[in-house]
Amino acid sequence: MFYRRWAIFVAIERDPARAARFHAAEQVLESSEAGDDRQAAVRLIGSIVRTAQCEVEALEAG
């Protein structure tokens, strides 16, 4: 489990633009009181993580 989570983290961080979007969304979650902003940030983070998970699964498969 640790290695999979680490691989997802690496998949996110190795793409500078994706990592920047991910960290910006994290900042919104930490700093914003607006529900709409927070929901958008959660959706963006989820999308980025799911994409990274797919990349990791593809590497594992072959």
Steps between C-alpha positions, in 0.01 A plus 500: 500500500783739586668444164179564307438827686860600447472419128188718474682785675792463258266490199347829612828672584687400184268716290572859609173643364291227662688534829444876496124453447490239777681722750295805406183299568644393836559866582138581419388227741720643774415865449156540347176527691291497181322169455501520120875560489563212738277263301677590178836438670386161626380404151830612346708309755286191444544525126875540527532207740282275281711584196818421690346173625424399141860574400632287787265214415613514137863476609421208730317317222767514254 
